[in-house]
Amino acid sequence: MMKIYLLFRLPAIATLMAYLFLRNNSDARWEYDLVLFNLVALFAALSIALSPILDDPLGRAGVIGAIISWSAGSITSSLDSFFEINTPLDLDLIAQSFYALFYPLAIFGLTRAIRFKTISKSLELLDTSIIAIGYTTILTALLVRPAMTTIDGSIFDVFLAILYPVGDIVILVLVLLLVLRQSMSWRNGLMLIGATIFFLSDFYFLYQSYLGKYEFGSLTDVGWLISFILLSQAFWFANNEELAARSFNSAVATIALLGSSALLAIAVLQPSYIPRFLILPAFVTIALSFLRMGVAINDARNMSNEQILARTDELTGLANRRKFMVNGQEFLKEPGSLLILDLDGFKAVNDSLGHGIGDQLLKQVANRFQRVMPSDGLLARLGGDEFGALIPGVDGIEVARALKATLTYPFHINSNEIHLDVSIGEAKNDPGSSALEQLLRRADEAMYEAKRSKLGILSWHNQLGTSSSRL
């Protein structure tokens, strides 16, 4: 299956090579610079969407949206250049609006894609939004006044002239800082190179436009396409699954809050100094910061240190057996599935590479499992390399398949490539007629039969071992 998926990485590269070959032997034509050129970007976005690597869906959607937005701007600009279209709409304004939308989407998506965490997702989302909106607003405000004295045109023209270089700088600096705070990996390296190439390509375009020397359809425009291809390839590599320092987003978001507050204060004291279009994003940054504060306070109120220690597995951060058993009693009241998961091949790794590597491996397995768990489910480490899951509703087998799929690509720890699999047993809950101990026993029996017969996943039934079939 993975080899078939790999084919989805090739269309963007093949289309770029075709574009370079055709454009090198002819002048600009709409078939090349409108169709082929923009197909490269769209294929890159499609490649990201089809990558089987498990990561943050919001980060992936942000980068896809950024590339599509940029491509929409490129298509609109190309139509305006090649054809005389009579329309009441200003095509150049539409194109510039799409290009401008690229920056907040890219900042949001790349930040989450590089350092997605499974802990406190609400705070991660709010922090990333504050950084994306706040820093773009602050840097634009710092440059807008001097730019208004040197750039001819409307206030919107001045805004765009500032937004592009500011957005490029914010993207490159954020990606660089995030990558430096983690160990280098193929994923992070490709994202950093892609952001750097986009930065250089955009600044070259802006510089040539400033000098009045830019020619539409120049082959130097392929720098943007190369950056998109590199970003799309990055999503085909697993992220560094060790959690980054939790203080990074909150500290940087605090600076964004202070800067946005200062902008609003200046807008009150000197109304003519800050353009009105900057007041709204500054206010949004502050509103998101207060919302983040409320979420953080609520999280702290609901989870004391004593509760964490009593009901959390110290190694993986998942629920422990005690919490699993307590929640299991409430789980019996509604239909659902109890899963028992036992890792295949873990003991050999633990014996050959040592307990230190084994502990790191369990942490990464827990991270992968947690990412595909439904929001109303519970995942726990029951002990050793055994995990348990409580899945309300009727999707127990589907969740089991998703959990098993997370181990289809290898782990990389201290230069060791480690392959694992998992055997999963399911026991369905019939409210009012099943005891928790009975469900545990049934799921355990199904798991051992799945392991013995190499079925992978098995649901408990009365004739277990005689009429089981592959799921």
VODREN-296669 format. One record per residue (C-alpha): x, y, z; residue in one letter; residue number from 0. Coordinates in Angstrom, 3 decimals, always signed. Example, Ala and Ser with C-alpha at 12.3 -4.5 7.8 and 13.67 -1.06 7.14 Angstrom:
REM VODREN-296669
PT        xx        yy        zz  aa    i
PT   +12.300    -4.500    +7.800   a    0
PT   +13.670    -1.060    +7.140   s    1
END
This chain:
REM VODREN-296669
PT        xx        yy        zz  aa    i
PT    +0.000    +0.000    +0.000   m    0
PT    +2.808    +2.405    +0.862   m    1
PT    +4.425    +1.825    -2.555   k    2
PT    +1.170    +2.774    -4.289   i    3
PT    +0.930    +5.928    -2.171   y    4
PT    +4.453    +6.878    -3.231   l    5
PT    +3.168    +7.451    -6.775   l    6
PT    +1.250   +10.502    -5.512   f    7
PT    +4.593   +12.210    -4.796   r    8
PT    +5.585   +12.273    -8.481   l    9
PT    +3.002   +14.347   -10.486   p   10
PT    +4.209   +17.744    -9.202   a   11
PT    +7.856   +16.907    -9.992   i   12
PT    +7.001   +15.482   -13.430   a   13
PT    +4.839   +18.487   -14.312   t   14
PT    +7.594   +20.900   -13.252   l   15
PT   +10.106   +19.083   -15.488   m   16
PT    +7.674   +19.249   -18.419   a   17
PT    +7.121   +22.968   -17.813   y   18
PT   +10.867   +23.692   -17.706   l   19
PT   +11.475   +21.712   -20.905   f   20
PT    +8.685   +23.420   -22.864   l   21
PT    +9.396   +26.933   -21.590   r   22
PT   +13.101   +26.601   -22.296   n   23
PT   +12.292   +26.107   -25.976   n   24
PT    +9.595   +28.747   -26.445   s   25
PT    +8.248   +32.075   -25.268   d   26
PT    +5.517   +32.520   -22.681   a   27
PT    +2.234   +30.882   -23.699   r   28
PT    -0.967   +30.453   -21.753   w   29
PT    -0.780   +26.664   -22.110   e   30
PT    +2.519   +26.694   -20.214   y   31
PT    +2.346   +29.643   -17.825   d   32
PT    -1.354   +29.390   -16.998   l   33
PT    -1.967   +25.626   -17.080   v   34
PT    +1.286   +23.720   -16.496   l   35
PT    +2.783   +26.266   -14.102   f   36
PT    -0.191   +26.244   -11.762   n   37
PT    -0.732   +22.492   -12.078   l   38
PT    +2.619   +22.029   -10.323   v   39
PT    +1.362   +23.904    -7.246   a   40
PT    -1.987   +22.110    -7.262   l   41
PT    -0.310   +18.699    -7.573   f   42
PT    +1.925   +19.640    -4.622   a   43
PT    -1.167   +20.420    -2.536   a   44
PT    -2.743   +17.120    -3.625   l   45
PT    +0.415   +15.253    -2.625   s   46
PT    +0.159   +16.688    +0.893   i   47
PT    -3.495   +15.665    +1.134   a   48
PT    -2.726   +12.084    +0.058   l   49
PT    +0.271   +11.493    +2.314   s   50
PT    -0.395    +8.506    +4.633   p   51
PT    +1.798    +9.879    +7.434   i   52
PT    -0.215   +10.634   +10.568   l   53
PT    +0.180   +14.231   +11.674   d   54
PT    -1.867   +17.239   +12.698   d   55
PT    -4.811   +17.595   +10.240   p   56
PT    -5.096   +21.325   +10.937   l   57
PT    -1.439   +21.908   +10.094   g   58
PT    -1.811   +19.893    +6.897   r   59
PT    -4.992   +21.782    +5.941   a   60
PT    -3.263   +25.125    +6.579   g   61
PT    -0.377   +24.366    +4.192   v   62
PT    -2.752   +22.944    +1.557   i   63
PT    -4.932   +26.042    +1.842   g   64
PT    -1.892   +28.317    +1.532   a   65
PT    -0.685   +26.632    -1.670   i   66
PT    -4.183   +26.626    -3.194   i   67
PT    -4.636   +30.305    -2.286   s   68
PT    -1.307   +31.184    -3.909   w   69
PT    -2.241   +29.156    -6.985   s   70
PT    -5.608   +30.937    -7.198   a   71
PT    -3.747   +34.256    -7.186   g   72
PT    -1.370   +32.991    -9.881   s   73
PT    -4.233   +31.724   -12.056   i   74
PT    -6.127   +35.018   -11.754   t   75
PT    -2.986   +37.023   -12.536   s   76
PT    -2.208   +34.808   -15.548   s   77
PT    -5.734   +35.186   -16.914   l   78
PT    -5.399   +38.944   -16.601   d   79
PT    -2.080   +38.849   -18.466   s   80
PT    -2.988   +36.500   -21.346   f   81
PT    -6.601   +37.426   -22.041   f   82
PT    -8.631   +40.610   -22.191   e   83
PT   -11.493   +39.767   -19.881   i   84
PT   -14.287   +42.299   -19.546   n   85
PT   -15.493   +42.077   -15.980   t   86
PT   -16.695   +44.593   -13.380   p   87
PT   -14.259   +42.964   -10.936   l   88
PT   -10.657   +44.078   -10.670   d   89
PT    -8.744   +40.873   -11.455   l   90
PT    -5.497   +42.306   -10.155   d   91
PT    -7.157   +43.106    -6.819   l   92
PT    -8.554   +39.565    -6.639   i   93
PT    -5.149   +38.074    -7.414   a   94
PT    -3.419   +40.200    -4.790   q   95
PT    -6.045   +39.222    -2.212   s   96
PT    -5.375   +35.526    -2.837   f   97
PT    -1.626   +36.103    -2.552   y   98
PT    -2.167   +37.970    +0.738   a   99
PT    -4.279   +35.096    +2.132   l  100
PT    -1.327   +32.759    +1.543   f  101
PT    +0.662   +34.208    +4.458   y  102
PT    -1.613   +33.631    +7.486   p  103
PT    -2.507   +30.165    +6.166   l  104
PT    +1.166   +29.254    +5.628   a  105
PT    +2.258   +30.580    +9.021   i  106
PT    -0.535   +28.682   +10.753   f  107
PT    -0.026   +25.445    +8.826   g  108
PT    +3.775   +25.276    +8.959   l  109
PT    +3.913   +26.099   +12.672   t  110
PT    +1.527   +23.274   +13.549   r  111
PT    +3.030   +20.835   +11.044   a  112
PT    +6.504   +21.208   +12.550   i  113
PT    +5.630   +21.026   +16.233   r  114
PT    +2.226   +19.371   +16.580   f  115
PT    +1.619   +17.954   +20.061   k  116
PT    -1.101   +15.717   +21.418   t  117
PT    -1.247   +17.520   +24.769   i  118
PT    -3.515   +20.558   +25.151   s  119
PT    -4.624   +20.833   +21.524   k  120
PT    -6.839   +23.839   +22.287   s  121
PT    -3.894   +25.834   +23.612   l  122
PT    -1.757   +24.812   +20.635   e  123
PT    -4.430   +26.023   +18.204   l  124
PT    -4.887   +29.336   +20.007   l  125
PT    -1.130   +29.951   +20.369   d  126
PT    -0.518   +29.310   +16.680   t  127
PT    -3.380   +31.613   +15.640   s  128
PT    -2.094   +34.377   +17.920   i  129
PT    +1.426   +34.056   +16.469   i  130
PT    +0.224   +34.042   +12.843   a  131
PT    -2.088   +37.040   +13.168   i  132
PT    -0.191   +39.025   +15.805   g  133
PT    +3.305   +39.073   +14.317   y  134
PT    +2.107   +39.837   +10.798   t  135
PT    +0.097   +42.771   +12.179   t  136
PT    +2.948   +44.111   +14.336   i  137
PT    +5.593   +44.031   +11.609   l  138
PT    +3.197   +45.561    +9.091   t  139
PT    +2.400   +48.388   +11.519   a  140
PT    +6.100   +49.104   +12.067   l  141
PT    +6.704   +49.485    +8.333   l  142
PT    +3.470   +51.053    +7.108   v  143
PT    +4.256   +54.652    +8.105   r  144
PT    +7.675   +54.893    +6.418   p  145
PT    +6.318   +52.999    +3.400   a  146
PT    +3.483   +55.497    +2.913   m  147
PT    +6.036   +58.254    +2.303   t  148
PT    +7.940   +56.299    -0.380   t  149
PT    +5.334   +54.122    -2.159   i  150
PT    +2.789   +55.664    -4.531   d  151
PT    -0.748   +54.317    -4.635   g  152
PT    -3.664   +53.649    -2.342   s  153
PT    -3.406   +52.534    +1.259   i  154
PT    -4.156   +48.983    +0.044   f  155
PT    -1.206   +49.144    -2.364   d  156
PT    +1.002   +50.234    +0.533   v  157
PT    -0.394   +47.416    +2.670   f  158
PT    +0.409   +44.789    +0.043   l  159
PT    +3.872   +46.213    -0.568   a  160
PT    +4.572   +45.689    +3.136   i  161
PT    +2.663   +42.447    +3.675   l  162
PT    +4.648   +40.383    +1.189   y  163
PT    +8.163   +40.956    +2.592   p  164
PT    +6.845   +40.927    +6.165   v  165
PT    +5.031   +37.641    +5.565   g  166
PT    +8.139   +36.131    +3.981   d  167
PT   +10.283   +37.126    +6.956   i  168
PT    +7.766   +35.861    +9.526   v  169
PT    +7.472   +32.476    +7.770   i  170
PT   +11.237   +31.982    +7.454   l  171
PT   +12.060   +33.097   +11.015   v  172
PT    +9.290   +31.021   +12.619   l  173
PT   +10.204   +27.883   +10.666   v  174
PT   +13.899   +28.373   +11.474   l  175
PT   +13.239   +28.844   +15.207   l  176
PT   +10.891   +25.861   +15.394   l  177
PT   +13.309   +23.574   +13.560   v  178
PT   +16.265   +24.664   +15.690   l  179
PT   +14.343   +23.746   +18.845   r  180
PT   +13.992   +20.145   +17.631   q  181
PT   +16.397   +17.533   +16.362   s  182
PT   +16.883   +17.831   +12.594   m  183
PT   +14.843   +15.373   +10.546   s  184
PT   +13.956   +14.935    +6.886   w  185
PT   +10.570   +16.513    +7.522   r  186
PT   +11.896   +19.583    +9.308   n  187
PT   +14.845   +19.947    +6.941   g  188
PT   +12.668   +19.919    +3.820   l  189
PT   +10.273   +22.433    +5.370   m  190
PT   +13.158   +24.755    +6.256   l  191
PT   +14.672   +24.506    +2.754   i  192
PT   +11.243   +25.020    +1.182   g  193
PT   +10.552   +28.124    +3.303   a  194
PT   +14.022   +29.495    +2.470   t  195
PT   +13.563   +29.025    -1.289   i  196
PT   +10.142   +30.686    -1.152   f  197
PT   +11.680   +33.587    +0.796   f  198
PT   +14.489   +34.053    -1.769   l  199
PT   +12.144   +33.699    -4.760   s  200
PT    +9.653   +36.204    -3.379   d  201
PT   +12.311   +38.746    -2.471   f  202
PT   +13.883   +38.418    -5.922   y  203
PT   +10.461   +39.009    -7.496   f  204
PT    +9.779   +42.031    -5.261   l  205
PT   +13.219   +43.476    -5.997   y  206
PT   +12.829   +43.031    -9.752   q  207
PT    +9.335   +44.554    -9.597   s  208
PT   +10.683   +47.526    -7.629   y  209
PT   +13.291   +48.111   -10.352   l  210
PT   +10.665   +47.665   -13.071   g  211
PT   +12.614   +44.745   -14.584   k  212
PT   +10.312   +41.838   -13.774   y  213
PT    +8.983   +39.945   -16.801   e  214
PT    +5.839   +37.846   -16.507   f  215
PT    +6.511   +34.147   -17.021   g  216
PT   +10.191   +34.397   -16.182   s  217
PT   +11.846   +31.047   -15.522   l  218
PT   +13.003   +32.407   -12.169   t  219
PT    +9.365   +32.007   -11.052   d  220
PT    +9.959   +28.265   -10.687   v  221
PT   +11.532   +29.002    -7.293   g  222
PT    +8.018   +29.225    -5.857   w  223
PT    +7.104   +25.868    -7.401   l  224
PT   +10.260   +24.204    -6.087   i  225
PT    +9.454   +25.453    -2.584   s  226
PT    +5.931   +23.980    -2.789   f  227
PT    +7.295   +20.629    -3.992   i  228
PT    +9.774   +20.513    -1.102   l  229
PT    +7.000   +21.316    +1.386   l  230
PT    +4.811   +18.589    -0.093   s  231
PT    +7.640   +16.055    +0.118   q  232
PT    +8.170   +16.956    +3.786   a  233
PT    +4.697   +15.660    +4.633   f  234
PT    +5.763   +12.183    +3.494   w  235
PT    +8.195   +11.915    +6.405   f  236
PT    +7.166   +11.320   +10.015   a  237
PT    +7.583   +14.231   +12.414   n  238
PT    +9.921   +14.222   +15.400   n  239
PT    +7.568   +12.642   +17.936   e  240
PT    +9.388   +13.852   +21.050   e  241
PT    +7.492   +16.823   +22.438   l  242
PT    +9.159   +20.192   +22.062   a  243
PT    +9.514   +22.585   +24.969   a  244
PT    +6.021   +23.662   +25.950   r  245
PT    +7.047   +27.213   +26.770   s  246
PT    +7.854   +28.227   +23.181   f  247
PT    +4.392   +28.963   +21.790   n  248
PT    +3.113   +30.621   +24.963   s  249
PT    +6.165   +32.912   +25.279   a  250
PT    +6.051   +33.997   +21.641   v  251
PT    +2.260   +34.439   +21.836   a  252
PT    +2.692   +36.698   +24.880   t  253
PT    +4.953   +39.007   +22.862   i  254
PT    +2.295   +39.105   +20.121   a  255
PT    -0.315   +40.087   +22.741   l  256
PT    +1.839   +42.912   +24.110   l  257
PT    +2.609   +44.218   +20.627   g  258
PT    -1.048   +44.165   +19.569   s  259
PT    -2.052   +45.944   +22.788   s  260
PT    +0.522   +48.650   +22.057   a  261
PT    -0.905   +49.100   +18.546   l  262
PT    -4.420   +49.648   +19.905   l  263
PT    -3.077   +52.114   +22.468   a  264
PT    -1.349   +54.084   +19.699   i  265
PT    -4.524   +53.968   +17.613   a  266
PT    -6.415   +55.587   +20.505   v  267
PT    -3.789   +58.239   +21.247   l  268
PT    -2.835   +58.940   +17.609   q  269
PT    -5.803   +57.869   +15.429   p  270
PT    -4.147   +58.982   +12.192   s  271
PT    -0.929   +57.032   +12.725   y  272
PT    -2.245   +53.433   +12.612   i  273
PT    -4.289   +52.543    +9.478   p  274
PT    -7.758   +51.267   +10.259   r  275
PT    -7.230   +47.932    +8.508   f  276
PT    -4.666   +47.008   +11.201   l  277
PT    -7.007   +47.614   +14.122   i  278
PT    -9.167   +44.527   +13.476   l  279
PT    -6.328   +41.932   +13.415   p  280
PT    -4.782   +43.569   +16.497   a  281
PT    -8.108   +43.303   +18.316   f  282
PT    -8.503   +39.662   +17.176   v  283
PT    -5.036   +38.863   +18.562   t  284
PT    -5.973   +40.298   +21.953   i  285
PT    -9.342   +38.509   +21.970   a  286
PT    -7.651   +35.183   +21.189   l  287
PT    -5.121   +35.823   +23.968   s  288
PT    -7.877   +36.279   +26.549   f  289
PT    -9.622   +33.179   +25.233   l  290
PT    -6.353   +31.268   +25.617   r  291
PT    -6.065   +32.498   +29.195   m  292
PT    -9.541   +31.204   +29.955   g  293
PT    -8.770   +27.801   +28.425   v  294
PT    -5.519   +27.542   +30.401   a  295
PT    -7.228   +28.455   +33.680   i  296
PT    -9.996   +25.945   +33.027   n  297
PT    -7.468   +23.210   +32.256   d  298
PT    -5.558   +23.961   +35.440   a  299
PT    -8.728   +23.934   +37.519   r  300
PT    -9.818   +20.541   +36.189   n  301
PT    -6.488   +18.822   +36.562   m  302
PT    -4.465   +19.131   +39.746   s  303
PT    -1.001   +17.660   +40.121   n  304
PT    -2.321   +15.075   +42.534   e  305
PT    -4.919   +13.872   +40.027   q  306
PT    -2.300   +13.652   +37.287   i  307
PT    +0.047   +11.560   +39.422   l  308
PT    -2.742    +9.280   +40.614   a  309
PT    -4.267    +8.524   +37.211   r  310
PT    -1.522    +9.079   +34.637   t  311
PT    +1.162    +6.722   +33.404   d  312
PT    +4.467    +8.476   +34.152   e  313
PT    +6.283    +7.194   +31.066   l  314
PT    +3.768    +7.870   +28.284   t  315
PT    +1.471   +10.501   +29.801   g  316
PT    -1.551    +8.322   +29.009   l  317
PT    -4.154    +7.213   +31.526   a  318
PT    -2.940    +4.394   +33.751   n  319
PT    -4.703    +1.139   +34.697   r  320
PT    -6.398    +2.782   +37.671   r  321
PT    -8.045    +5.492   +35.564   k  322
PT    -8.922    +2.908   +32.921   f  323
PT   -10.778    +0.793   +35.499   m  324
PT   -12.565    +3.791   +37.026   v  325
PT   -13.722    +5.083   +33.615   n  326
PT   -14.616    +1.531   +32.635   g  327
PT   -17.432    +1.438   +35.197   q  328
PT   -19.046    +4.505   +33.595   e  329
PT   -18.347    +3.036   +30.160   f  330
PT   -20.580    +0.023   +30.957   l  331
PT   -23.693    +2.216   +30.870   k  332
PT   -23.580    +2.827   +27.100   e  333
PT   -22.819    +0.688   +23.994   p  334
PT   -19.169    +0.613   +22.998   g  335
PT   -16.019    -1.455   +22.510   s  336
PT   -13.214    -2.306   +24.895   l  337
PT    -9.895    -2.900   +23.119   l  338
PT    -6.786    -4.626   +24.432   i  339
PT    -3.599    -3.905   +22.437   l  340
PT    -0.360    -5.844   +22.805   d  341
PT    +2.746    -4.836   +20.844   l  342
PT    +4.358    -7.449   +18.602   d  343
PT    +8.172    -7.358   +18.556   g  344
PT    +8.648    -5.005   +21.488   f  345
PT   +10.347    -7.531   +23.781   k  346
PT   +13.038    -8.256   +21.183   a  347
PT   +13.749    -4.526   +20.836   v  348
PT   +13.841    -4.038   +24.597   n  349
PT   +16.233    -6.968   +25.058   d  350
PT   +18.576    -6.104   +22.184   s  351
PT   +18.680    -2.285   +22.362   l  352
PT   +18.093    -1.751   +26.080   g  353
PT   +15.362    -0.373   +28.311   h  354
PT   +16.222    +3.238   +27.472   g  355
PT   +15.379    +2.715   +23.798   i  356
PT   +12.372    +0.642   +24.853   g  357
PT   +11.029    +3.516   +26.974   d  358
PT   +11.459    +6.006   +24.114   q  359
PT    +9.720    +3.572   +21.788   l  360
PT    +6.739    +3.251   +24.130   l  361
PT    +6.438    +7.051   +24.266   k  362
PT    +6.332    +7.298   +20.490   q  363
PT    +3.852    +4.423   +20.197   v  364
PT    +1.610    +6.194   +22.728   a  365
PT    +1.822    +9.442   +20.701   n  366
PT    +0.818    +7.660   +17.498   r  367
PT    -2.069    +5.795   +19.149   f  368
PT    -3.373    +8.955   +20.825   q  369
PT    -3.533   +10.871   +17.538   r  370
PT    -6.138    +8.556   +16.024   v  371
PT    -8.271    +8.084   +19.131   m  372
PT   -11.779    +9.597   +18.967   p  373
PT   -12.302   +12.611   +21.206   s  374
PT   -14.727   +10.730   +23.459   d  375
PT   -12.534    +7.623   +23.785   g  376
PT    -9.918    +6.759   +26.409   l  377
PT    -6.479    +5.285   +25.757   l  378
PT    -4.488    +3.853   +28.674   a  379
PT    -1.226    +2.035   +29.230   r  380
PT    -2.133    -1.003   +31.289   l  381
PT    +1.444    -2.095   +31.914   g  382
PT    +4.554    -3.090   +29.991   g  383
PT    +3.754    -3.008   +26.260   d  384
PT    +0.001    -3.539   +26.777   e  385
PT    -2.551    -0.789   +26.147   f  386
PT    -6.292    -0.548   +26.611   g  387
PT    -8.922    +1.607   +24.921   a  388
PT   -12.556    +2.433   +25.668   l  389
PT   -14.437    +3.393   +22.482   i  390
PT   -18.054    +4.570   +22.908   p  391
PT   -20.444    +3.784   +20.058   g  392
PT   -20.193    +1.281   +17.235   v  393
PT   -16.847    +2.252   +15.682   d  394
PT   -14.628    +0.008   +17.787   g  395
PT   -13.260    -2.043   +14.889   i  396
PT   -12.656    +1.062   +12.762   e  397
PT   -10.686    +2.632   +15.599   v  398
PT    -8.767    -0.636   +16.031   a  399
PT    -7.818    -0.555   +12.350   r  400
PT    -6.677    +3.054   +12.678   a  401
PT    -4.588    +2.198   +15.744   l  402
PT    -2.941    -0.686   +13.927   k  403
PT    -2.279    +1.495   +10.866   a  404
PT    -0.196    +3.920   +12.948   t  405
PT    +2.543    +1.268   +13.167   l  406
PT    +2.837    +0.665    +9.407   t  407
PT    +5.898    +2.923    +9.126   y  408
PT    +9.052    +2.501   +11.217   p  409
PT   +10.265    +4.387   +14.282   f  410
PT   +13.653    +6.109   +14.263   h  411
PT   +15.438    +6.315   +17.615   i  412
PT   +19.164    +7.027   +18.004   n  413
PT   +19.898    +5.952   +14.410   s  414
PT   +17.944    +2.710   +14.908   n  415
PT   +15.091    +1.902   +12.506   e  416
PT   +12.550    -0.094   +14.500   i  417
PT    +9.526    -1.941   +13.122   h  418
PT    +6.621    -2.917   +15.373   l  419
PT    +3.159    -4.357   +14.959   d  420
PT    +0.236    -4.745   +17.335   v  421
PT    -2.382    -7.412   +18.055   s  422
PT    -5.783    -6.062   +19.093   i  423
PT    -8.727    -7.818   +20.704   g  424
PT   -12.200    -6.243   +20.879   e  425
PT   -15.062    -6.982   +23.268   a  426
PT   -18.386    -5.266   +22.614   k  427
PT   -20.261    -3.831   +25.568   n  428
PT   -23.901    -4.782   +26.012   d  429
PT   -25.198    -2.234   +28.574   p  430
PT   -26.604    -3.846   +31.696   g  431
PT   -25.442    -7.393   +30.942   s  432
PT   -21.649    -7.200   +31.045   s  433
PT   -19.238    -6.680   +33.913   a  434
PT   -15.961    -4.855   +33.349   l  435
PT   -13.930    -7.918   +34.353   e  436
PT   -15.840    -9.986   +31.799   q  437
PT   -15.164    -7.460   +29.017   l  438
PT   -11.476    -7.379   +29.916   l  439
PT   -11.271   -11.168   +29.812   r  440
PT   -13.037   -11.356   +26.459   r  441
PT   -10.894    -8.649   +24.872   a  442
PT    -7.798   -10.358   +26.252   d  443
PT    -8.847   -13.713   +24.791   e  444
PT    -9.527   -12.112   +21.415   a  445
PT    -6.147   -10.352   +21.485   m  446
PT    -4.240   -13.582   +22.209   y  447
PT    -6.097   -15.401   +19.449   e  448
PT    -5.333   -12.521   +17.042   a  449
PT    -1.651   -12.760   +18.012   k  450
PT    -1.524   -16.582   +17.808   r  451
PT    -3.253   -16.788   +14.444   s  452
PT    -1.604   -13.573   +13.116   k  453
PT    -4.997   -12.041   +12.358   l  454
PT    -3.955    -8.680   +13.760   g  455
PT    -7.446    -7.635   +14.918   i  456
PT   -10.149    -9.919   +16.287   l  457
PT   -13.537    -9.333   +17.879   s  458
PT   -14.551   -11.732   +20.663   w  459
PT   -17.297   -14.273   +19.883   h  460
PT   -18.624   -17.470   +21.451   n  461
PT   -16.731   -19.762   +19.108   q  462
PT   -13.440   -17.935   +19.515   l  463
PT   -10.645   -20.002   +18.031   g  464
PT   -12.832   -22.139   +15.763   t  465
PT   -14.656   -19.726   +13.451   s  466
PT   -12.598   -16.564   +13.632   s  467
PT   -11.933   -14.709   +10.436   s  468
PT    -9.665   -11.881    +9.375   r  469
PT   -11.077    -8.372    +9.940   l  470
END
